């Protein structure tokens, strides 16, 4: 499931180190580090042991111990070996699907509070 075409239309922001994502799927959930995030989706970094379940349809975004966004509808766009390692062996790119107005507002807040600039 590896795609090399960059179809991003939203500016990406580098997430702070404590920002995590939890993908809800049938397999046991794993926390993944958020590398960057935009209004259209995000990139997650992980090691081989904590693979992202590409069948997941929703996710939560956390910062430290606080859930910032919950049950975001998603689609996994690509999942493969990380080109820009940043300490991660793999990178998974996720697209957000049909966010509610509340979810969009929460995402705006997350980007303004928990990112450190453009990625």
C-alpha positions in Angstrom: 0.0 0.0 0.0 2.8 2.4 -0.9 2.0 5.6 -2.9 4.7 8.1 -3.9 2.4 10.8 -5.1 2.0 13.8 -2.8 -1.6 15.0 -3.1 -1.7 17.3 -0.1 -3.8 20.5 -0.3 -3.4 21.6 3.3 -0.4 23.1 5.1 1.3 20.6 7.4 2.4 21.4 10.9 5.0 19.5 13.0 3.4 18.0 16.1 4.9 18.4 19.5 6.7 15.3 20.9 3.9 14.3 23.3 1.2 14.2 20.5 -0.1 10.7 20.0 -2.7 9.0 17.8 -4.7 5.9 18.6 -6.3 4.1 15.6 -9.4 2.0 16.5 -9.5 -1.3 14.7 -10.2 -5.0 15.3 -6.6 -5.7 16.3 -5.3 -4.5 19.7 -4.8 -0.7 19.5 -1.4 0.9 19.5 -0.3 4.4 20.2 1.6 6.1 17.4 3.6 9.3 17.4 2.2 12.1 15.2 4.9 13.4 12.9 2.9 16.1 11.2 -0.8 17.1 11.0 -2.9 19.3 8.7 -6.6 20.0 8.3 -6.8 17.1 5.8 -4.9 14.4 7.7 -1.6 13.4 9.4 1.5 11.3 9.2 2.3 8.8 12.0 5.7 7.3 12.9 6.1 3.9 14.4 8.4 0.9 14.6 7.8 -2.5 13.1 6.4 -3.8 16.4 3.6 -1.3 16.6 2.2 -1.5 13.1 -0.8 0.7 12.3 -3.9 -1.4 11.5 -4.7 -0.2 8.0 -8.3 -1.5 8.5 -9.0 1.2 11.1 -11.8 3.6 10.4 -11.7 5.9 13.3 -9.0 7.4 15.6 -8.3 9.6 18.6 -5.7 12.3 19.0 -4.1 12.8 22.4 -1.6 15.2 23.9 0.1 14.0 27.1 -2.9 12.4 29.0 -5.7 14.4 27.4 -7.9 13.3 24.5 -8.1 16.3 22.2 -10.2 14.7 19.4 -12.1 11.4 19.5 -13.6 9.1 16.9 -12.3 11.0 13.8 -13.3 9.2 10.6 -10.2 8.2 8.7 -8.7 6.4 5.7 -5.2 5.1 5.6 -3.6 6.5 2.4 -0.1 4.9 2.6 1.9 2.8 5.0 5.6 2.0 4.4 9.2 2.5 5.2 10.0 6.0 6.4 12.1 8.0 3.9 12.8 10.8 6.5 13.6 8.5 9.4 13.1 11.0 12.3 13.8 7.9 14.5 10.9 5.9 13.1 11.3 2.9 10.9 7.8 3.3 9.3 5.5 6.1 8.3 1.7 5.9 7.9 -0.3 8.7 6.1 -3.9 9.1 7.1 -6.7 11.2 5.6 -9.5 12.6 7.6 -13.0 12.0 6.3 -16.1 14.2 6.6 -15.3 15.9 10.0 -18.2 17.4 11.9 -18.1 21.2 12.6 -17.2 20.3 16.2 -14.3 18.0 15.1 -13.1 20.7 12.7 -13.0 23.2 15.5 -11.2 20.8 17.8 -8.7 20.1 15.0 -8.1 23.9 14.6 -7.5 24.1 18.4 -5.1 21.1 18.4 -3.1 22.6 15.5 -2.9 26.0 17.2 -1.9 24.6 20.6 0.1 21.4 20.0 2.2 22.0 16.9 5.6 23.8 16.6 5.4 25.2 13.1 5.3 24.2 9.5 6.5 20.7 8.6 
